[in-house]
Amino acid sequence: MQAEDEKTEGRSQLIDQGSKLFATACYESGIDVSNAWPVSDEELKRSAYSDRYDEETDWL
């Protein structure tokens, strides 16, 4: 069980590091982090479709 706990802890640390890198990149680029994070899964999906098809996706 200890090995699984260590894997979980390691993953949590990687997620935290990734979040900090993202926040740092936004800060250094002058991007407001509160506007950069998607509010919901639905917003994330709409954004992905919009990026993919270069248009707003009102049909979702």
C-alpha positions in Angstrom: 0.0 0.0 0.0 2.8 2.4 0.7 4.0 2.2 -2.9 0.5 3.3 -4.1 0.5 6.1 -1.6 3.9 7.3 -2.9 2.6 7.2 -6.5 -0.4 9.2 -5.5 1.7 11.8 -3.7 4.0 12.0 -6.6 1.2 12.7 -9.0 -0.3 15.3 -6.7 3.1 17.1 -6.6 3.3 17.0 -10.4 -0.2 18.5 -10.8 0.8 21.3 -8.3 4.0 22.0 -10.2 2.1 22.1 -13.5 -0.4 24.6 -12.0 2.3 26.8 -10.7 4.1 26.7 -14.1 0.9 27.7 -15.8 0.3 30.6 -13.3 3.9 31.8 -13.7 3.6 31.7 -17.5 0.4 33.7 -17.4 1.9 36.2 -15.0 5.0 36.7 -17.1 2.9 37.1 -20.3 0.6 39.6 -18.7 -2.4 37.3 -18.7 -4.9 37.5 -15.9 -4.9 33.9 -14.5 -8.5 34.2 -13.3 -9.6 34.7 -16.9 -7.4 32.0 -18.2 -8.9 29.1 -16.2 -12.1 27.6 -17.6 -15.0 28.0 -15.3 -16.6 24.7 -16.1 -16.2 21.6 -18.2 -18.7 23.0 -20.6 -16.7 26.2 -21.1 -13.6 24.0 -21.7 -15.4 22.0 -24.3 -16.7 25.1 -26.1 -13.2 26.6 -26.1 -11.7 23.4 -27.5 -14.2 23.3 -30.4 -13.8 27.0 -31.0 -10.0 26.6 -31.2 -10.3 23.6 -33.5 -12.8 25.0 -35.9 -12.0 28.7 -35.7 -15.5 29.7 -34.9 -17.9 30.2 -32.1 -19.9 27.1 -31.3 -23.5 28.1 -30.4 -24.7 24.7 -31.5 -23.2 22.9 -28.5 
